[in-house]
Structures are given as structure tokens and as C-alpha cells.
Amino acid sequence: MKLILLGAPGAGKGTVAKLLTEVDGSVQISTGDILRGAVRAGTELGKKAEAYMKAGDLVPDDLIMGIMEERLQEPDCAKGFLLDGFPRTIPQAEALKKLLEKIGAKLDFAVNLDVPREVILDRLTTRRTCSNPDCQAIYNVKSNPPKVEGVCDKCGSPVIQRDDETEEAISKRLETYNEKTAPLVDFYEKEGLLLNINATSSDVVVQTIKEKLGIA
């Protein structure tokens, strides 16, 4: 399957992507992952991207598209790919369309996870993350708390609330999403590729996608 996963922060894109990789071996690709991968591999594009990242600047679209072109042609993408949180803007979506035509890949759908704002706020403000950078296990104080309060089950490090997961920070992230990324829903609707799913359960989302693709 070749899908784009759209949705606000906390809509569940990462969880859905992980479940879908188990369906047919498609690979989950996020911009952050491919940038870090290119930097680790020391590719020419990776070195250029690293300079921006070290300076705390956004990596320009043309550089991201170059790295994306390399990534989508790697052998593990032959079975399919799930673009998690990319594209983020209309210019990126237009560049991706040209790139996919160039490499002969055809999207199945752009899946929009339509989750109510109050559900997102509840999910993210109750999320806790292991403070150990090598672990980063994720918990939820309501639905999936650590066995010992404030302590990671896996490595024993303190479990914290990230600075970008306070209610104020999340509201700001949602505003940015609505301003810059939400227009992609209209873009893909006009392209005839939009699959809008209004569900808070990741399992329901995965089942809906499988049905649309005719996967048993």
C-alpha cells in the first residue's frame, strides 16, 4: 500500500502506521526519520540537512524532496510506504506529486484521521515519555500508566511530561496544523485521493483502510 497519513498532532498517525506495516510489510516513513537517516548515512544531502538542523532552522523543501526521492527508491519501499506527517504544506504536496510521477509510484489514498480536538487534548496532555534519550518509551497516565508511578517500566528512568505536551503548547501546535497542514485535506480531495476516517480507535482506522484497499 502507498498511503499518506494526514491528521493533527495526537490523531494517532504513528500508531496507525505501525499497525499497517504489519499488514503487508509497507514501511513507515516520517520526515524526521529520513532526515536523521540521511545524516547518519553521511550522504551529500544528509550533510546539507545536518547544517540546517544544527542551526535549529527548518530544512528547505528542495532538500527534503531530494532526501525523500532517495528514500522512496530504496528496496524496502518496493512493498509499499506510509508517509507519516508528510507532506506538511501545499508546496510539499505538489512537489511530492511530481516526485511520485518521476519514480513511477502511484498513491492509493491520502488518509485523513479526523479526531475531535477534545480527544487530542486529552490524549496529549495525559501522555508521558521516558526521559532516557535511548529509550523514549511512551505512556499514558489514564490508559497505559507505568507500573510504578513516574518510573519507566523498560529502563527505570524518570517518566516526564514533554514541554510540547502541555495544554498551552498543544493548542499552539493545533493552531499551526490548522493553518498550514489542514489545507492538504482539500488538496487531496480535489486530487480524488482523500479517504476521510472519523474514528478514535486505531484498530477501526486500520480496518477501514484495509476494506478500502480490498485487503482481507
QUITA-V673737 format. One record per helix or strand of 3 or more residues. SS is the DSSP state (H for helix, E for strand). FROM is the first residue (numbers start at 1). TO is the last residue. If there is no record, write none. Layout:
BEGIN
ss->SS from->FROM to->TO
ss->SS from->FROM to->TO
END
This chain:
BEGIN
ss->E from->2 to->6
ss->H from->13 to->24
ss->E from->27 to->30
ss->H from->31 to->41
ss->H from->44 to->54
ss->H from->61 to->72
ss->H from->75 to->77
ss->E from->81 to->84
ss->H from->90 to->103
ss->E from->109 to->113
ss->H from->117 to->125
ss->E from->127 to->130
ss->E from->138 to->140
ss->E from->158 to->160
ss->H from->163 to->165
ss->H from->167 to->181
ss->H from->183 to->190
ss->E from->194 to->197
ss->H from->202 to->213
END
